[in-house]
Amino acid sequence: MGSDRNSAFSEKTRSVLVVRLSSLGDIILAAPVFENIKAAFPSARLSVLVKKNYAEAVDFLINAQQIIADNSFIPQYVYPVYCNFAD
């Protein structure tokens, strides 16, 4: 029964935003995690919020649908994952 719940969760998730990859090491080490996120949420749009100077590395290493490069909205010491659910 738990796998049915996980399957429904995966199907209803429309987008995933990963926030604050703030160093090149974070990006390199997190790259395999993005493959797991895409496997768990195959129909979801994957977006990454990253500092501007790392946007090119994210584009090269991670197959995200959207890269948001912004230095003004990077909270310190917070690593949230946000999922947007369909109605």
C-alpha positions as CSV (number, residue, x, y, z in Angstrom):
1,M,0.0,0.0,0.0
2,G,2.9,2.4,0.7
3,S,4.2,2.1,-2.9
4,D,0.7,3.1,-4.2
5,R,0.9,6.2,-2.1
6,N,4.4,7.0,-3.4
7,S,3.3,6.4,-7.0
8,A,0.3,8.8,-6.6
9,F,2.7,11.4,-5.0
10,S,5.1,11.1,-7.9
11,E,2.3,11.4,-10.5
12,K,0.7,14.5,-8.8
13,T,4.0,16.4,-8.4
14,R,4.2,19.0,-11.2
15,S,7.4,20.7,-10.3
16,V,10.4,20.4,-8.1
17,L,12.6,23.4,-7.1
18,V,16.0,22.7,-5.6
19,V,17.4,25.8,-3.9
20,R,20.9,27.0,-3.0
21,L,23.6,25.1,-4.7
22,S,26.2,27.7,-3.6
23,S,29.5,26.1,-4.4
24,L,31.0,24.1,-7.2
25,G,31.5,21.2,-4.9
26,D,27.8,21.2,-3.9
27,I,26.9,21.1,-7.6
28,I,29.3,18.3,-8.5
29,L,28.3,16.2,-5.5
30,A,24.6,16.8,-6.0
31,A,24.5,15.9,-9.7
32,P,23.6,12.2,-9.1
33,V,20.8,13.3,-6.8
34,F,19.1,15.1,-9.6
35,E,18.9,11.8,-11.6
36,N,17.1,10.3,-8.6
37,I,14.7,13.2,-8.4
38,K,13.9,12.9,-12.1
39,A,13.4,9.1,-11.7
40,A,11.1,9.6,-8.7
41,F,9.1,12.5,-10.4
42,P,9.3,11.7,-14.1
43,S,6.6,14.1,-15.2
44,A,7.7,17.0,-12.9
45,R,9.5,20.1,-14.1
46,L,12.9,20.3,-12.4
47,S,14.2,23.8,-11.6
48,V,17.4,24.8,-9.8
49,L,18.0,28.1,-8.0
50,V,21.7,28.8,-7.9
51,K,24.2,31.7,-7.7
52,K,24.8,33.3,-11.0
53,N,28.5,32.2,-11.2
54,Y,27.5,28.5,-11.0
55,A,24.7,28.5,-13.5
56,E,26.9,27.3,-16.3
57,A,28.1,24.4,-14.2
58,V,24.6,23.4,-13.4
59,D,23.6,23.6,-17.0
60,F,26.5,21.3,-17.9
61,L,26.1,18.8,-15.1
62,I,22.4,18.7,-14.4
63,N,19.6,18.3,-17.0
64,A,17.2,20.7,-15.4
65,Q,14.3,22.3,-17.3
66,Q,14.9,25.6,-15.7
67,I,18.0,27.2,-14.1
68,I,17.3,30.3,-12.1
69,A,20.5,32.2,-11.6
70,D,20.1,34.8,-8.9
71,N,22.4,36.1,-6.2
72,S,19.7,38.1,-4.4
73,F,17.6,35.3,-3.1
74,I,19.9,32.6,-1.7
75,P,19.0,32.0,1.9
76,Q,22.0,30.8,4.0
77,Y,22.0,27.4,5.7
78,V,18.7,26.3,4.1
79,Y,18.4,23.4,1.7
80,P,14.7,23.1,0.9
81,V,13.0,20.9,-1.7
82,Y,9.6,22.3,-2.8
83,C,7.0,20.2,-4.6
84,N,4.1,21.7,-6.4
85,F,1.1,19.4,-6.5
86,A,-1.6,19.2,-9.2
87,D,-5.2,19.8,-8.1
